[in-house]
Amino acid sequence: MEAILFRPQGNLDLKRSHQLKQIVDKLIDKTRNLYWIIDMGLVNQINNLGLTTLVIIRKISEKRGCLLYLFNIQDDIQLVFQLTGLDQEFHFLEDESFLYSLKPKLLLC
């Protein structure tokens, strides 16, 4: 299976969430049975719009037969996922070697 690595940067707020969603929308018709990995390592903060966008992307990935993973989440953002219960809704990728064995196509957001 192929993999796409999304790497949003800065605050996952209205502007960045919209950019991420636009990139996903462009890929919808071109992808099936892929790994979608969102590297959150460069995300400083996330607000409710960012969380909503990630939930929407998760639902889109499921409909497309893609496996969505979140990767490299900072502690304060991980806490937001735990407080909202979203840590139970997402898959988190812990094994960096697995990620790079997929040789993902990188998309900066």
C-alpha contacts under 8 A as a table, 3 or more apart, distances in Angstrom:
res1	aa1	res2	aa2	distance
1	M	33	N	6.68
1	M	34	L	5.61
1	M	35	Y	7.10
1	M	102	L	7.79
2	E	33	N	7.77
2	E	34	L	5.15
2	E	35	Y	6.33
2	E	102	L	6.72
2	E	103	K	7.82
2	E	104	P	6.82
3	A	34	L	5.42
3	A	35	Y	4.47
3	A	36	W	5.90
3	A	37	I	7.34
3	A	102	L	6.12
3	A	103	K	6.93
3	A	104	P	4.47
3	A	105	K	6.32
4	I	34	L	7.40
4	I	35	Y	6.25
4	I	36	W	5.09
4	I	37	I	6.17
4	I	104	P	4.92
4	I	105	K	4.77
4	I	106	L	6.10
4	I	107	L	7.27
5	L	36	W	6.19
5	L	37	I	4.81
5	L	38	I	5.84
5	L	39	D	6.82
5	L	104	P	5.62
5	L	105	K	5.82
5	L	106	L	4.77
5	L	107	L	6.03
6	F	36	W	7.46
6	F	37	I	6.06
6	F	38	I	4.67
6	F	39	D	6.04
6	F	106	L	6.13
6	F	107	L	4.93
6	F	108	L	5.98
6	F	109	C	6.76
7	R	38	I	5.94
7	R	39	D	4.97
7	R	40	M	6.57
7	R	41	G	7.87
7	R	42	L	7.31
7	R	106	L	7.34
7	R	107	L	6.21
7	R	108	L	4.86
7	R	109	C	5.76
8	P	12	L	7.41
8	P	16	R	7.26
8	P	20	L	7.05
8	P	38	I	7.59
8	P	39	D	7.10
8	P	40	M	6.63
8	P	42	L	6.63
8	P	43	V	6.37
8	P	108	L	6.01
8	P	109	C	4.40
9	Q	12	L	7.48
9	Q	16	R	7.76
9	Q	40	M	7.80
9	Q	42	L	4.83
9	Q	43	V	5.02
9	Q	44	N	7.61
9	Q	108	L	7.72
9	Q	109	C	6.46
10	G	16	R	7.82
10	G	42	L	6.15
10	G	43	V	4.80
10	G	44	N	5.30
10	G	45	Q	7.14
11	N	16	R	6.85
11	N	43	V	5.58
11	N	44	N	5.25
11	N	45	Q	4.71
11	N	46	I	5.85
12	L	15	K	7.58
12	L	16	R	5.21
12	L	17	S	5.57
12	L	43	V	6.48
12	L	44	N	7.67
12	L	45	Q	6.10
12	L	46	I	4.69
12	L	47	N	6.61
12	L	49	L	7.73
12	L	50	G	5.00
13	D	16	R	5.48
13	D	17	S	5.59
13	D	45	Q	7.89
13	D	46	I	6.14
13	D	47	N	5.75
13	D	48	N	7.80
13	D	49	L	5.94
13	D	50	G	5.31
14	L	17	S	5.29
14	L	18	H	6.06
14	L	49	L	6.02
14	L	50	G	7.00
15	K	18	H	5.27
15	K	19	Q	6.37
16	R	19	Q	4.99
16	R	20	L	6.15
16	R	50	G	7.89
16	R	109	C	7.15
17	S	20	L	5.13
17	S	21	K	6.11
17	S	49	L	6.85
17	S	50	G	5.37
17	S	53	T	6.06
18	H	21	K	5.12
18	H	22	Q	6.13
18	H	53	T	7.91
19	Q	22	Q	5.12
19	Q	23	I	6.37
19	Q	109	C	6.30
20	L	23	I	5.25
20	L	24	V	6.36
20	L	109	C	5.66
21	K	24	V	5.06
21	K	25	D	6.07
21	K	53	T	6.85
21	K	57	I	7.23
22	Q	25	D	5.00
22	Q	26	K	6.34
23	I	26	K	5.24
23	I	27	L	6.60
23	I	109	C	7.65
24	V	27	L	5.15
24	V	28	I	6.25
24	V	57	I	7.38
25	D	28	I	5.26
26	K	29	D	7.24
26	K	30	K	7.90
27	L	30	K	5.18
27	L	31	T	6.04
28	I	31	T	5.79
28	I	64	R	7.48
31	T	34	L	6.64
31	T	64	R	7.21
31	T	66	C	7.93
32	R	64	R	5.54
32	R	65	G	5.78
32	R	66	C	6.07
33	N	64	R	7.06
33	N	65	G	5.02
33	N	66	C	4.71
33	N	67	L	7.39
34	L	65	G	7.37
34	L	66	C	4.79
34	L	67	L	6.38
35	Y	66	C	5.64
35	Y	67	L	4.81
35	Y	68	L	6.02
35	Y	69	Y	7.58
36	W	61	S	7.58
36	W	66	C	6.61
36	W	67	L	5.88
36	W	68	L	4.63
36	W	69	Y	6.27
37	I	68	L	5.70
37	I	69	Y	4.75
37	I	70	L	5.77
37	I	71	F	6.78
38	I	68	L	7.67
38	I	69	Y	6.30
38	I	70	L	4.90
38	I	71	F	5.96
39	D	42	L	7.56
39	D	70	L	6.16
39	D	71	F	4.74
39	D	72	N	5.68
39	D	73	I	7.41
40	M	43	V	5.25
40	M	70	L	6.91
40	M	71	F	5.92
40	M	72	N	5.36
40	M	73	I	5.06
40	M	74	Q	7.36
41	G	71	F	7.43
41	G	72	N	4.87
41	G	73	I	5.62
41	G	74	Q	6.45
43	V	46	I	7.38
43	V	74	Q	7.99
45	Q	77	I	6.74
46	I	49	L	7.84
46	I	50	G	5.52
46	I	51	L	6.86
46	I	77	I	6.84
47	N	50	G	5.23
47	N	51	L	6.35
48	N	51	L	5.02
48	N	52	T	6.01
49	L	52	T	5.01
49	L	53	T	6.07
50	G	53	T	5.09
50	G	54	L	6.29
51	L	54	L	5.15
51	L	55	V	6.32
52	T	55	V	5.10
52	T	56	I	6.23
53	T	56	I	5.03
53	T	57	I	6.13
54	L	57	I	5.02
54	L	58	R	6.08
55	V	58	R	5.01
55	V	59	K	6.32
56	I	59	K	5.16
56	I	60	I	6.23
57	I	60	I	4.98
57	I	61	S	6.05
58	R	61	S	5.14
58	R	62	E	6.29
58	R	68	L	6.30
58	R	90	F	7.68
59	K	62	E	5.18
59	K	63	K	6.36
60	I	63	K	5.19
60	I	64	R	6.27
61	S	64	R	5.07
61	S	65	G	6.19
61	S	66	C	4.84
61	S	67	L	6.45
61	S	68	L	6.37
62	E	65	G	5.14
62	E	66	C	5.68
62	E	67	L	6.83
62	E	68	L	7.85
63	K	66	C	7.54
68	L	90	F	7.67
68	L	91	H	6.78
69	Y	90	F	6.88
69	Y	91	H	4.95
69	Y	92	F	5.26
69	Y	93	L	5.78
70	L	73	I	7.29
70	L	90	F	7.22
70	L	91	H	6.30
70	L	92	F	4.81
70	L	93	L	5.96
71	F	92	F	5.85
71	F	93	L	5.08
71	F	94	E	6.81
72	N	93	L	7.78
72	N	94	E	7.72
73	I	77	I	6.44
73	I	78	Q	6.06
74	Q	77	I	5.44
74	Q	78	Q	6.09
75	D	78	Q	4.93
75	D	79	L	6.16
76	D	79	L	5.06
76	D	80	V	6.61
77	I	80	V	5.05
77	I	81	F	6.56
78	Q	81	F	5.09
78	Q	82	Q	6.30
78	Q	87	D	7.76
79	L	82	Q	4.96
79	L	83	L	6.05
80	V	83	L	5.13
80	V	84	T	6.15
81	F	84	T	5.32
81	F	85	G	5.96
81	F	86	L	4.86
81	F	87	D	4.99
82	Q	85	G	5.09
82	Q	86	L	6.25
82	Q	87	D	5.27
82	Q	88	Q	8.00
83	L	86	L	7.78
84	T	87	D	7.70
85	G	88	Q	5.87
85	G	89	E	7.40
86	L	89	E	4.92
86	L	90	F	6.51
87	D	90	F	5.72
87	D	91	H	7.84
88	Q	91	H	7.93
93	L	96	E	7.49
93	L	99	L	7.88
95	D	98	F	5.44
95	D	99	L	6.74
96	E	99	L	5.05
96	E	100	Y	6.46
97	S	100	Y	5.27
97	S	101	S	6.06
98	F	101	S	5.07
98	F	102	L	6.62
99	L	102	L	5.55
99	L	103	K	7.24
99	L	104	P	7.52
100	Y	103	K	5.17
100	Y	104	P	6.96
